[in-house]
Amino acid sequence: METIVKAQPYEFRFEPASTALLIIDMQRDFVLPGGFGEMLGNNVALLKPAIEPTRQVLEAFRRKHLAVLHTREGHRPDMSDCPPTKRARGRLKIGIGDQGPMGRVLIRGERGHGIIERLEPLLSEPVIDKPGKGAFFATDLELILKNLGIRSLVVAGVTTEVCVQTTVREANDRGYECLVLEDCVASYFPEFQRAAIDMIKAQGGIVGWVSTSDELLKVLAGA
Ligand code: C5J
């Protein structure tokens, strides 16, 4: 059944059965003190406001038995999938692959790489491990979305101008319609948050649509 949510630049129309919630990189390494985000010099507290609204949307999708997928940015323990240029970036004392307070930074299987407890994936929810910023690069995300019959994505996660925006652009180029929930995405830089949201919905929705968790929850409750 077609469902309509108030959005910008204009209403977003979607079929719940062919829509997935895609939660990007809500990992300890980005969201909690002692992780990669903080090692880069960022104030991780700025990401916290996105957690609770994302949890509410996640619960609504689960209640409705709609598709939910999660992504995690990180690398194999042998780091063979990490470009040396990425590792070198930032000239960090403790960087990707090094031992930090939550295990080896941004390495699969380590505590910091895991998704925060509040948004813990269910076993039935695919988790996409991605070595890059975009969730389609070097992953099986597109195959999984195709097999699930997904055509629209509701996007939450961090950070807005890096992994969220890169993924939304990749999805848009592949023909997916993306709705970004602005209170469910967050950046270490308030000015980048605003700019990234504006870029997505500019020019008639050149990359996608923007709405809020409240607007989506209202229509999901009635759907
Ligand atoms: C970053 C991400 N910011 N998940 N990753 O390096 O946005």
Residues whose N, C-alpha, C, O or C-beta is under 5 A from the ligand:
A	BS01	C5J	D25 E73 V158 T159 V162 C163
